Amino acid sequence: MLHRIKWEEDLVKDAEGNEVPNSCQLVWEGVTKQRSFGEIKFKVLPTEKQARELFQKHGVEHYWDLAYSGAVLGSGVDDV
């Protein structure tokens, strides 16, 4: 998915409201004992709480926590 979808073609708004190219980052890669999801579907969830509840419903809320913590930490400004 990182290479097959042209993420940069779409513009999204950053924290300041500026339009910037969209991006996709690998959060986790590995093998699990069993599948957590059946068919993968696109779903719009307007709040972080709703997104986490969806993952929690499938018993993998730690995936959301990992992705969300990376997004929060990655949104900081570097002081260089």
PDB file of N, CA, C and O in Angstrom, chain B, residues numbered from 101:
ATOM      1  N   MET B 101       0.814  -1.195   0.000  1.00  0.00           N
ATOM      2  CA  MET B 101       0.000   0.000   0.000  1.00  0.00           C
ATOM      3  C   MET B 101       0.857   1.259   0.000  1.00  0.00           C
ATOM      4  O   MET B 101       0.424   2.312  -0.467  1.00  0.00           O
ATOM      5  N   LEU B 102       2.051   1.149   0.515  1.00  0.00           N
ATOM      6  CA  LEU B 102       2.904   2.327   0.552  1.00  0.00           C
ATOM      7  C   LEU B 102       3.299   2.779  -0.844  1.00  0.00           C
ATOM      8  O   LEU B 102       3.488   3.972  -1.081  1.00  0.00           O
ATOM      9  N   HIS B 103       3.425   1.834  -1.772  1.00  0.00           N
ATOM     10  CA  HIS B 103       3.895   2.166  -3.115  1.00  0.00           C
ATOM     11  C   HIS B 103       2.794   2.116  -4.169  1.00  0.00           C
ATOM     12  O   HIS B 103       2.899   2.788  -5.195  1.00  0.00           O
ATOM     13  N   ARG B 104       1.747   1.341  -3.941  1.00  0.00           N
ATOM     14  CA  ARG B 104       0.715   1.167  -4.955  1.00  0.00           C
ATOM     15  C   ARG B 104      -0.259   2.337  -5.008  1.00  0.00           C
ATOM     16  O   ARG B 104      -0.863   2.592  -6.050  1.00  0.00           O
ATOM     17  N   ILE B 105      -0.415   3.036  -3.917  1.00  0.00           N
ATOM     18  CA  ILE B 105      -1.315   4.188  -3.877  1.00  0.00           C
ATOM     19  C   ILE B 105      -0.472   5.451  -3.953  1.00  0.00           C
ATOM     20  O   ILE B 105       0.537   5.566  -3.258  1.00  0.00           O
ATOM     21  N   LYS B 106      -0.869   6.384  -4.777  1.00  0.00           N
ATOM     22  CA  LYS B 106      -0.129   7.641  -4.931  1.00  0.00           C
ATOM     23  C   LYS B 106      -0.616   8.631  -3.868  1.00  0.00           C
ATOM     24  O   LYS B 106      -1.419   9.521  -4.146  1.00  0.00           O
ATOM     25  N   TRP B 107      -0.113   8.452  -2.651  1.00  0.00           N
ATOM     26  CA  TRP B 107      -0.565   9.234  -1.503  1.00  0.00           C
ATOM     27  C   TRP B 107      -0.341  10.726  -1.688  1.00  0.00           C
ATOM     28  O   TRP B 107      -1.167  11.529  -1.256  1.00  0.00           O
ATOM     29  N   GLU B 108       0.755  11.110  -2.321  1.00  0.00           N
ATOM     30  CA  GLU B 108       1.129  12.517  -2.422  1.00  0.00           C
ATOM     31  C   GLU B 108       0.240  13.311  -3.376  1.00  0.00           C
ATOM     32  O   GLU B 108       0.297  14.541  -3.387  1.00  0.00           O
ATOM     33  N   GLU B 109      -0.581  12.627  -4.178  1.00  0.00           N
ATOM     34  CA  GLU B 109      -1.433  13.339  -5.133  1.00  0.00           C
ATOM     35  C   GLU B 109      -2.538  14.134  -4.436  1.00  0.00           C
ATOM     36  O   GLU B 109      -2.985  15.156  -4.956  1.00  0.00           O
ATOM     37  N   ASP B 110      -2.978  13.679  -3.278  1.00  0.00           N
ATOM     38  CA  ASP B 110      -4.030  14.380  -2.544  1.00  0.00           C
ATOM     39  C   ASP B 110      -3.417  15.337  -1.538  1.00  0.00           C
ATOM     40  O   ASP B 110      -2.375  15.056  -0.947  1.00  0.00           O
ATOM     41  N   LEU B 111      -4.075  16.465  -1.354  1.00  0.00           N
ATOM     42  CA  LEU B 111      -3.632  17.426  -0.345  1.00  0.00           C
ATOM     43  C   LEU B 111      -4.517  17.300   0.885  1.00  0.00           C
ATOM     44  O   LEU B 111      -5.729  17.117   0.770  1.00  0.00           O
ATOM     45  N   VAL B 112      -3.911  17.397   2.054  1.00  0.00           N
ATOM     46  CA  VAL B 112      -4.633  17.367   3.325  1.00  0.00           C
ATOM     47  C   VAL B 112      -4.213  18.581   4.132  1.00  0.00           C
ATOM     48  O   VAL B 112      -3.190  19.201   3.841  1.00  0.00           O
ATOM     49  N   LYS B 113      -4.993  18.921   5.138  1.00  0.00           N
ATOM     50  CA  LYS B 113      -4.656  20.072   5.976  1.00  0.00           C
ATOM     51  C   LYS B 113      -3.852  19.616   7.182  1.00  0.00           C
ATOM     52  O   LYS B 113      -4.184  18.622   7.827  1.00  0.00           O
ATOM     53  N   ASP B 114      -2.790  20.357   7.478  1.00  0.00           N
ATOM     54  CA  ASP B 114      -1.992  20.052   8.662  1.00  0.00           C
ATOM     55  C   ASP B 114      -2.596  20.754   9.876  1.00  0.00           C
ATOM     56  O   ASP B 114      -3.676  21.338   9.780  1.00  0.00           O
ATOM     57  N   ALA B 115      -1.909  20.701  11.013  1.00  0.00           N
ATOM     58  CA  ALA B 115      -2.424  21.264  12.263  1.00  0.00           C
ATOM     59  C   ALA B 115      -2.685  22.763  12.167  1.00  0.00           C
ATOM     60  O   ALA B 115      -3.573  23.282  12.842  1.00  0.00           O
ATOM     61  N   GLU B 116      -1.917  23.463  11.330  1.00  0.00           N
ATOM     62  CA  GLU B 116      -2.099  24.912  11.175  1.00  0.00           C
ATOM     63  C   GLU B 116      -3.134  25.263  10.116  1.00  0.00           C
ATOM     64  O   GLU B 116      -3.437  26.440   9.920  1.00  0.00           O
ATOM     65  N   GLY B 117      -3.681  24.260   9.430  1.00  0.00           N
ATOM     66  CA  GLY B 117      -4.680  24.507   8.398  1.00  0.00           C
ATOM     67  C   GLY B 117      -4.100  24.685   7.011  1.00  0.00           C
ATOM     68  O   GLY B 117      -4.835  24.995   6.074  1.00  0.00           O
ATOM     69  N   ASN B 118      -2.797  24.497   6.856  1.00  0.00           N
ATOM     70  CA  ASN B 118      -2.151  24.603   5.545  1.00  0.00           C
ATOM     71  C   ASN B 118      -2.330  23.299   4.779  1.00  0.00           C
ATOM     72  O   ASN B 118      -2.300  22.217   5.366  1.00  0.00           O
ATOM     73  N   GLU B 119      -2.514  23.406   3.473  1.00  0.00           N
ATOM     74  CA  GLU B 119      -2.629  22.201   2.659  1.00  0.00           C
ATOM     75  C   GLU B 119      -1.240  21.662   2.349  1.00  0.00           C
ATOM     76  O   GLU B 119      -0.377  22.378   1.843  1.00  0.00           O
ATOM     77  N   VAL B 120      -1.042  20.390   2.661  1.00  0.00           N
ATOM     78  CA  VAL B 120       0.239  19.719   2.440  1.00  0.00           C
ATOM     79  C   VAL B 120      -0.027  18.388   1.741  1.00  0.00           C
ATOM     80  O   VAL B 120      -1.139  17.867   1.827  1.00  0.00           O
ATOM     81  N   PRO B 121       0.966  17.826   1.051  1.00  0.00           N
ATOM     82  CA  PRO B 121       0.763  16.521   0.405  1.00  0.00           C
ATOM     83  C   PRO B 121       0.454  15.440   1.442  1.00  0.00           C
ATOM     84  O   PRO B 121       1.041  15.420   2.524  1.00  0.00           O
ATOM     85  N   ASN B 122      -0.461  14.556   1.105  1.00  0.00           N
ATOM     86  CA  ASN B 122      -0.815  13.434   1.966  1.00  0.00           C
ATOM     87  C   ASN B 122       0.366  12.471   2.038  1.00  0.00           C
ATOM     88  O   ASN B 122       1.241  12.497   1.172  1.00  0.00           O
ATOM     89  N   SER B 123       0.396  11.628   3.054  1.00  0.00           N
ATOM     90  CA  SER B 123       1.477  10.648   3.165  1.00  0.00           C
ATOM     91  C   SER B 123       0.967   9.394   3.863  1.00  0.00           C
ATOM     92  O   SER B 123      -0.095   9.397   4.486  1.00  0.00           O
ATOM     93  N   CYS B 124       1.731   8.342   3.748  1.00  0.00           N
ATOM     94  CA  CYS B 124       1.413   7.078   4.407  1.00  0.00           C
ATOM     95  C   CYS B 124       2.710   6.538   4.988  1.00  0.00           C
ATOM     96  O   CYS B 124       3.738   6.519   4.313  1.00  0.00           O
ATOM     97  N   GLN B 125       2.661   6.099   6.245  1.00  0.00           N
ATOM     98  CA  GLN B 125       3.853   5.575   6.901  1.00  0.00           C
ATOM     99  C   GLN B 125       3.567   4.192   7.467  1.00  0.00           C
ATOM    100  O   GLN B 125       2.481   3.932   7.985  1.00  0.00           O
ATOM    101  N   LEU B 126       4.543   3.320   7.362  1.00  0.00           N
ATOM    102  CA  LEU B 126       4.429   1.981   7.917  1.00  0.00           C
ATOM    103  C   LEU B 126       4.532   2.073   9.436  1.00  0.00           C
ATOM    104  O   LEU B 126       5.503   2.613   9.966  1.00  0.00           O
ATOM    105  N   VAL B 127       3.535   1.547  10.131  1.00  0.00           N
ATOM    106  CA  VAL B 127       3.501   1.611  11.592  1.00  0.00           C
ATOM    107  C   VAL B 127       3.953   0.290  12.198  1.00  0.00           C
ATOM    108  O   VAL B 127       4.665   0.279  13.202  1.00  0.00           O
ATOM    109  N   TRP B 128       3.551  -0.807  11.604  1.00  0.00           N
ATOM    110  CA  TRP B 128       3.882  -2.122  12.138  1.00  0.00           C
ATOM    111  C   TRP B 128       3.939  -3.119  10.997  1.00  0.00           C
ATOM    112  O   TRP B 128       3.172  -3.023  10.038  1.00  0.00           O
ATOM    113  N   GLU B 129       4.843  -4.069  11.102  1.00  0.00           N
ATOM    114  CA  GLU B 129       4.952  -5.125  10.107  1.00  0.00           C
ATOM    115  C   GLU B 129       5.314  -6.403  10.845  1.00  0.00           C
ATOM    116  O   GLU B 129       6.225  -6.409  11.673  1.00  0.00           O
ATOM    117  N   GLY B 130       4.610  -7.478  10.551  1.00  0.00           N
ATOM    118  CA  GLY B 130       4.909  -8.728  11.227  1.00  0.00           C
ATOM    119  C   GLY B 130       3.840  -9.770  10.981  1.00  0.00           C
ATOM    120  O   GLY B 130       2.993  -9.621  10.100  1.00  0.00           O
ATOM    121  N   VAL B 131       3.892 -10.823  11.769  1.00  0.00           N
ATOM    122  CA  VAL B 131       2.979 -11.950  11.633  1.00  0.00           C
ATOM    123  C   VAL B 131       2.199 -12.100  12.938  1.00  0.00           C
ATOM    124  O   VAL B 131       2.750 -11.929  14.025  1.00  0.00           O
ATOM    125  N   THR B 132       0.919 -12.420  12.818  1.00  0.00           N
ATOM    126  CA  THR B 132       0.095 -12.688  13.993  1.00  0.00           C
ATOM    127  C   THR B 132      -0.410 -14.126  13.938  1.00  0.00           C
ATOM    128  O   THR B 132      -0.396 -14.755  12.880  1.00  0.00           O
ATOM    129  N   LYS B 133      -0.851 -14.639  15.072  1.00  0.00           N
ATOM    130  CA  LYS B 133      -1.345 -16.016  15.121  1.00  0.00           C
ATOM    131  C   LYS B 133      -2.641 -16.184  14.347  1.00  0.00           C
ATOM    132  O   LYS B 133      -2.864 -17.210  13.705  1.00  0.00           O
ATOM    133  N   GLN B 134      -3.494 -15.170  14.411  1.00  0.00           N
ATOM    134  CA  GLN B 134      -4.776 -15.268  13.709  1.00  0.00           C
ATOM    135  C   GLN B 134      -5.160 -13.910  13.144  1.00  0.00           C
ATOM    136  O   GLN B 134      -4.667 -12.875  13.591  1.00  0.00           O
ATOM    137  N   ARG B 135      -6.038 -13.929  12.165  1.00  0.00           N
ATOM    138  CA  ARG B 135      -6.511 -12.691  11.557  1.00  0.00           C
ATOM    139  C   ARG B 135      -7.427 -11.958  12.524  1.00  0.00           C
ATOM    140  O   ARG B 135      -8.231 -12.569  13.228  1.00  0.00           O
ATOM    141  N   SER B 136      -7.292 -10.651  12.543  1.00  0.00           N
ATOM    142  CA  SER B 136      -8.144  -9.841  13.409  1.00  0.00           C
ATOM    143  C   SER B 136      -9.303  -9.229  12.640  1.00  0.00           C
ATOM    144  O   SER B 136     -10.332  -8.891  13.225  1.00  0.00           O
ATOM    145  N   PHE B 137      -9.140  -9.088  11.341  1.00  0.00           N
ATOM    146  CA  PHE B 137     -10.168  -8.488  10.504  1.00  0.00           C
ATOM    147  C   PHE B 137     -10.521  -9.456   9.396  1.00  0.00           C
ATOM    148  O   PHE B 137      -9.680 -10.231   8.939  1.00  0.00           O
ATOM    149  N   GLY B 138     -11.769  -9.405   8.969  1.00  0.00           N
ATOM    150  CA  GLY B 138     -12.184 -10.180   7.806  1.00  0.00           C
ATOM    151  C   GLY B 138     -11.859  -9.377   6.565  1.00  0.00           C
ATOM    152  O   GLY B 138     -10.693  -9.172   6.227  1.00  0.00           O
ATOM    153  N   GLU B 139     -12.884  -8.932   5.903  1.00  0.00           N
ATOM    154  CA  GLU B 139     -12.721  -8.112   4.709  1.00  0.00           C
ATOM    155  C   GLU B 139     -12.356  -6.689   5.128  1.00  0.00           C
ATOM    156  O   GLU B 139     -12.991  -6.121   6.017  1.00  0.00           O
ATOM    157  N   ILE B 140     -11.345  -6.120   4.498  1.00  0.00           N
ATOM    158  CA  ILE B 140     -10.921  -4.755   4.810  1.00  0.00           C
ATOM    159  C   ILE B 140     -11.824  -3.779   4.067  1.00  0.00           C
ATOM    160  O   ILE B 140     -12.018  -3.894   2.857  1.00  0.00           O
ATOM    161  N   LYS B 141     -12.370  -2.823   4.800  1.00  0.00           N
ATOM    162  CA  LYS B 141     -13.247  -1.811   4.217  1.00  0.00           C
ATOM    163  C   LYS B 141     -12.793  -0.431   4.663  1.00  0.00           C
ATOM    164  O   LYS B 141     -12.205  -0.272   5.733  1.00  0.00           O
ATOM    165  N   PHE B 142     -13.068   0.551   3.840  1.00  0.00           N
ATOM    166  CA  PHE B 142     -12.785   1.939   4.185  1.00  0.00           C
ATOM    167  C   PHE B 142     -13.923   2.447   5.056  1.00  0.00           C
ATOM    168  O   PHE B 142     -15.093   2.284   4.709  1.00  0.00           O
ATOM    169  N   LYS B 143     -13.592   3.055   6.170  1.00  0.00           N
ATOM    170  CA  LYS B 143     -14.614   3.559   7.074  1.00  0.00           C
ATOM    171  C   LYS B 143     -14.177   4.913   7.607  1.00  0.00           C
ATOM    172  O   LYS B 143     -13.047   5.061   8.070  1.00  0.00           O
ATOM    173  N   VAL B 144     -15.061   5.900   7.545  1.00  0.00           N
ATOM    174  CA  VAL B 144     -14.764   7.234   8.062  1.00  0.00           C
ATOM    175  C   VAL B 144     -15.262   7.313   9.497  1.00  0.00           C
ATOM    176  O   VAL B 144     -16.443   7.101   9.773  1.00  0.00           O
ATOM    177  N   LEU B 145     -14.347   7.620  10.402  1.00  0.00           N
ATOM    178  CA  LEU B 145     -14.693   7.791  11.809  1.00  0.00           C
ATOM    179  C   LEU B 145     -14.209   9.174  12.228  1.00  0.00           C
ATOM    180  O   LEU B 145     -13.005   9.430  12.229  1.00  0.00           O
ATOM    181  N   PRO B 146     -15.125  10.067  12.582  1.00  0.00           N
ATOM    182  CA  PRO B 146     -14.755  11.463  12.810  1.00  0.00           C
ATOM    183  C   PRO B 146     -13.928  11.739  14.068  1.00  0.00           C
ATOM    184  O   PRO B 146     -13.300  12.794  14.159  1.00  0.00           O
ATOM    185  N   THR B 147     -13.909  10.837  15.024  1.00  0.00           N
ATOM    186  CA  THR B 147     -13.141  11.109  16.242  1.00  0.00           C
ATOM    187  C   THR B 147     -12.160   9.976  16.527  1.00  0.00           C
ATOM    188  O   THR B 147     -12.336   8.845  16.074  1.00  0.00           O
ATOM    189  N   GLU B 148     -11.125  10.313  17.288  1.00  0.00           N
ATOM    190  CA  GLU B 148     -10.145   9.304  17.685  1.00  0.00           C
ATOM    191  C   GLU B 148     -10.801   8.223  18.538  1.00  0.00           C
ATOM    192  O   GLU B 148     -10.448   7.047  18.443  1.00  0.00           O
ATOM    193  N   LYS B 149     -11.753   8.626  19.368  1.00  0.00           N
ATOM    194  CA  LYS B 149     -12.434   7.669  20.243  1.00  0.00           C
ATOM    195  C   LYS B 149     -13.176   6.615  19.424  1.00  0.00           C
ATOM    196  O   LYS B 149     -13.110   5.426  19.735  1.00  0.00           O
ATOM    197  N   GLN B 150     -13.879   7.049  18.381  1.00  0.00           N
ATOM    198  CA  GLN B 150     -14.611   6.104  17.539  1.00  0.00           C
ATOM    199  C   GLN B 150     -13.656   5.169  16.802  1.00  0.00           C
ATOM    200  O   GLN B 150     -13.938   3.981  16.648  1.00  0.00           O
ATOM    201  N   ALA B 151     -12.536   5.704  16.353  1.00  0.00           N
ATOM    202  CA  ALA B 151     -11.550   4.872  15.659  1.00  0.00           C
ATOM    203  C   ALA B 151     -10.995   3.813  16.604  1.00  0.00           C
ATOM    204  O   ALA B 151     -10.883   2.643  16.237  1.00  0.00           O
ATOM    205  N   ARG B 152     -10.649   4.222  17.815  1.00  0.00           N
ATOM    206  CA  ARG B 152     -10.106   3.265  18.782  1.00  0.00           C
ATOM    207  C   ARG B 152     -11.145   2.206  19.142  1.00  0.00           C
ATOM    208  O   ARG B 152     -10.802   1.036  19.309  1.00  0.00           O
ATOM    209  N   GLU B 153     -12.411   2.608  19.262  1.00  0.00           N
ATOM    210  CA  GLU B 153     -13.473   1.649  19.579  1.00  0.00           C
ATOM    211  C   GLU B 153     -13.630   0.606  18.479  1.00  0.00           C
ATOM    212  O   GLU B 153     -13.909  -0.558  18.765  1.00  0.00           O
ATOM    213  N   LEU B 154     -13.453   1.012  17.222  1.00  0.00           N
ATOM    214  CA  LEU B 154     -13.524   0.051  16.120  1.00  0.00           C
ATOM    215  C   LEU B 154     -12.408  -0.982  16.251  1.00  0.00           C
ATOM    216  O   LEU B 154     -12.649  -2.181  16.109  1.00  0.00           O
ATOM    217  N   PHE B 155     -11.197  -0.521  16.519  1.00  0.00           N
ATOM    218  CA  PHE B 155     -10.086  -1.451  16.705  1.00  0.00           C
ATOM    219  C   PHE B 155     -10.308  -2.315  17.943  1.00  0.00           C
ATOM    220  O   PHE B 155      -9.986  -3.503  17.938  1.00  0.00           O
ATOM    221  N   GLN B 156     -10.852  -1.727  18.994  1.00  0.00           N
ATOM    222  CA  GLN B 156     -11.117  -2.467  20.228  1.00  0.00           C
ATOM    223  C   GLN B 156     -12.142  -3.574  19.983  1.00  0.00           C
ATOM    224  O   GLN B 156     -12.039  -4.660  20.554  1.00  0.00           O
ATOM    225  N   LYS B 157     -13.122  -3.296  19.138  1.00  0.00           N
ATOM    226  CA  LYS B 157     -14.142  -4.292  18.787  1.00  0.00           C
ATOM    227  C   LYS B 157     -13.502  -5.543  18.185  1.00  0.00           C
ATOM    228  O   LYS B 157     -14.008  -6.652  18.356  1.00  0.00           O
ATOM    229  N   HIS B 158     -12.392  -5.352  17.484  1.00  0.00           N
ATOM    230  CA  HIS B 158     -11.682  -6.472  16.862  1.00  0.00           C
ATOM    231  C   HIS B 158     -10.531  -6.982  17.727  1.00  0.00           C
ATOM    232  O   HIS B 158      -9.792  -7.877  17.315  1.00  0.00           O
ATOM    233  N   GLY B 159     -10.378  -6.414  18.925  1.00  0.00           N
ATOM    234  CA  GLY B 159      -9.347  -6.884  19.851  1.00  0.00           C
ATOM    235  C   GLY B 159      -7.938  -6.441  19.513  1.00  0.00           C
ATOM    236  O   GLY B 159      -6.971  -7.061  19.956  1.00  0.00           O
ATOM    237  N   VAL B 160      -7.807  -5.372  18.729  1.00  0.00           N
ATOM    238  CA  VAL B 160      -6.473  -4.904  18.337  1.00  0.00           C
ATOM    239  C   VAL B 160      -6.319  -3.401  18.571  1.00  0.00           C
ATOM    240  O   VAL B 160      -5.732  -2.695  17.751  1.00  0.00           O
ATOM    241  N   GLU B 161      -6.844  -2.923  19.686  1.00  0.00           N
ATOM    242  CA  GLU B 161      -6.752  -1.490  19.971  1.00  0.00           C
ATOM    243  C   GLU B 161      -5.306  -1.017  20.092  1.00  0.00           C
ATOM    244  O   GLU B 161      -5.018   0.169  19.936  1.00  0.00           O
ATOM    245  N   HIS B 162      -4.401  -1.952  20.373  1.00  0.00           N
ATOM    246  CA  HIS B 162      -2.982  -1.588  20.449  1.00  0.00           C
ATOM    247  C   HIS B 162      -2.453  -1.111  19.091  1.00  0.00           C
ATOM    248  O   HIS B 162      -1.490  -0.345  19.050  1.00  0.00           O
ATOM    249  N   TYR B 163      -3.058  -1.543  17.983  1.00  0.00           N
ATOM    250  CA  TYR B 163      -2.666  -1.022  16.666  1.00  0.00           C
ATOM    251  C   TYR B 163      -2.973   0.473  16.593  1.00  0.00           C
ATOM    252  O   TYR B 163      -2.148   1.264  16.133  1.00  0.00           O
ATOM    253  N   TRP B 164      -4.159   0.849  17.047  1.00  0.00           N
ATOM    254  CA  TRP B 164      -4.539   2.266  17.040  1.00  0.00           C
ATOM    255  C   TRP B 164      -3.618   3.063  17.955  1.00  0.00           C
ATOM    256  O   TRP B 164      -3.142   4.135  17.584  1.00  0.00           O
ATOM    257  N   ASP B 165      -3.370   2.538  19.151  1.00  0.00           N
ATOM    258  CA  ASP B 165      -2.510   3.247  20.104  1.00  0.00           C
ATOM    259  C   ASP B 165      -1.122   3.488  19.513  1.00  0.00           C
ATOM    260  O   ASP B 165      -0.557   4.570  19.675  1.00  0.00           O
ATOM    261  N   LEU B 166      -0.579   2.497  18.839  1.00  0.00           N
ATOM    262  CA  LEU B 166       0.744   2.618  18.231  1.00  0.00           C
ATOM    263  C   LEU B 166       0.740   3.658  17.112  1.00  0.00           C
ATOM    264  O   LEU B 166       1.630   4.507  17.048  1.00  0.00           O
ATOM    265  N   ALA B 167      -0.250   3.594  16.239  1.00  0.00           N
ATOM    266  CA  ALA B 167      -0.332   4.553  15.131  1.00  0.00           C
ATOM    267  C   ALA B 167      -0.579   5.965  15.648  1.00  0.00           C
ATOM    268  O   ALA B 167       0.028   6.921  15.165  1.00  0.00           O
ATOM    269  N   TYR B 168      -1.465   6.099  16.623  1.00  0.00           N
ATOM    270  CA  TYR B 168      -1.800   7.423  17.156  1.00  0.00           C
ATOM    271  C   TYR B 168      -0.613   8.040  17.887  1.00  0.00           C
ATOM    272  O   TYR B 168      -0.355   9.235  17.745  1.00  0.00           O
ATOM    273  N   SER B 169       0.105   7.244  18.661  1.00  0.00           N
ATOM    274  CA  SER B 169       1.264   7.787  19.375  1.00  0.00           C
ATOM    275  C   SER B 169       2.337   8.237  18.394  1.00  0.00           C
ATOM    276  O   SER B 169       3.002   9.246  18.631  1.00  0.00           O
ATOM    277  N   GLY B 170       2.517   7.513  17.305  1.00  0.00           N
ATOM    278  CA  GLY B 170       3.476   7.926  16.280  1.00  0.00           C
ATOM    279  C   GLY B 170       3.055   9.204  15.598  1.00  0.00           C
ATOM    280  O   GLY B 170       3.897  10.039  15.267  1.00  0.00           O
ATOM    281  N   ALA B 171       1.754   9.373  15.379  1.00  0.00           N
ATOM    282  CA  ALA B 171       1.250  10.595  14.745  1.00  0.00           C
ATOM    283  C   ALA B 171       1.436  11.788  15.667  1.00  0.00           C
ATOM    284  O   ALA B 171       1.809  12.872  15.217  1.00  0.00           O
ATOM    285  N   VAL B 172       1.181  11.599  16.941  1.00  0.00           N
ATOM    286  CA  VAL B 172       1.323  12.695  17.900  1.00  0.00           C
ATOM    287  C   VAL B 172       2.784  13.074  18.058  1.00  0.00           C
ATOM    288  O   VAL B 172       3.123  14.258  18.046  1.00  0.00           O
ATOM    289  N   LEU B 173       3.650  12.087  18.205  1.00  0.00           N
ATOM    290  CA  LEU B 173       5.074  12.368  18.362  1.00  0.00           C
ATOM    291  C   LEU B 173       5.668  12.935  17.077  1.00  0.00           C
ATOM    292  O   LEU B 173       6.551  13.792  17.123  1.00  0.00           O
ATOM    293  N   GLY B 174       5.190  12.460  15.939  1.00  0.00           N
ATOM    294  CA  GLY B 174       5.708  12.925  14.659  1.00  0.00           C
ATOM    295  C   GLY B 174       5.235  14.306  14.270  1.00  0.00           C
ATOM    296  O   GLY B 174       5.790  14.908  13.350  1.00  0.00           O
ATOM    297  N   SER B 175       4.218  14.829  14.948  1.00  0.00           N
ATOM    298  CA  SER B 175       3.691  16.144  14.584  1.00  0.00           C
ATOM    299  C   SER B 175       4.441  17.279  15.261  1.00  0.00           C
ATOM    300  O   SER B 175       4.148  18.447  15.010  1.00  0.00           O
ATOM    301  N   GLY B 176       5.404  16.955  16.117  1.00  0.00           N
ATOM    302  CA  GLY B 176       6.183  17.991  16.797  1.00  0.00           C
ATOM    303  C   GLY B 176       7.100  18.716  15.830  1.00  0.00           C
ATOM    304  O   GLY B 176       7.463  18.180  14.783  1.00  0.00           O
ATOM    305  N   VAL B 177       7.468  19.920  16.182  1.00  0.00           N
ATOM    306  CA  VAL B 177       8.356  20.728  15.345  1.00  0.00           C
ATOM    307  C   VAL B 177       9.786  20.524  15.818  1.00  0.00           C
ATOM    308  O   VAL B 177      10.072  20.613  17.011  1.00  0.00           O
ATOM    309  N   ASP B 178      10.681  20.249  14.879  1.00  0.00           N
ATOM    310  CA  ASP B 178      12.091  20.072  15.221  1.00  0.00           C
ATOM    311  C   ASP B 178      12.743  21.430  15.439  1.00  0.00           C
ATOM    312  O   ASP B 178      12.581  22.337  14.623  1.00  0.00           O
ATOM    313  N   ASP B 179      13.474  21.570  16.530  1.00  0.00           N
ATOM    314  CA  ASP B 179      14.210  22.801  16.804  1.00  0.00           C
ATOM    315  C   ASP B 179      15.641  22.627  16.327  1.00  0.00           C
ATOM    316  O   ASP B 179      16.493  22.143  17.072  1.00  0.00           O
ATOM    317  N   VAL B 180      15.907  23.016  15.093  1.00  0.00           N
ATOM    318  CA  VAL B 180      17.247  22.857  14.532  1.00  0.00           C
ATOM    319  C   VAL B 180      17.834  24.208  14.256  1.00  0.00           C
ATOM    320  O   VAL B 180      18.964  24.304  13.777  1.00  0.00           O
TER     321      VAL B 180
END
